[in-house]
Amino acid sequence: MADQLETLVENFGAYIKAIIVNKIGAVAAREDIEDCISDVFLEILKNPENLPKTDKESKYYIGTIAKRRAVDYFRRISHLENNRSGSDEDLLSVSDKTDVEDITQKKALNTALWNAVQSLGEPDSDIIIYRYFYRKKAYEIGKIFNLSTGAVHKRAQRAEKKIKEILVNQGFCE
């Protein structure tokens, strides 16, 4: 198993790290990124029989695992940030009832928006995340997903329409 790990790190370590950093680098601490990378290697080594035989198929398989693990970490980090409660001093410093209502409403909207994006499924949810969270251009997203720029625009347009419908049904917009 040590030989397998060494080979994986040598052949795919930089690739896995690039995926993880691209997905969660903006919101995660260095330790979280390292943990996520370790979890990817652990998941691969738990089921070595699933690892494809060719390098091209292995790269796709490993990339998928890395992407999914990064999304899991992103959700966990986002969940922790949304549920972090302030100190007593922070609570006492809130001076106006409308401030509390605004904060609560924004958190509810953010949660509803995130859930709506996740409900789209792949690759639409990923396209929206890349477009709005990472500020990637359509041609960059197209390269990632092997789609034309026009296809990325069309998928994003349809996804935005679905998200709006979901938020309207939940009473967040008109």
Buried (B, 14 or more C-beta within 10 A) or exposed (E): EEEEEEEBEEEBBEEBBEBBBBBBBEEBEEEBBEBBBEBBBEBBEEEEEEBEEEEEEBBEBBBEBBBBBBBEBBEBBBEEEEEEEEEEEEEEEEEEEEEEEEEEEEEEBEEBBBEBBBEBEEBBBBBBBBBEEEEBEBEBBBEBBEBEBEBBBEBBEEBBEBBBEBBEEBEBEE
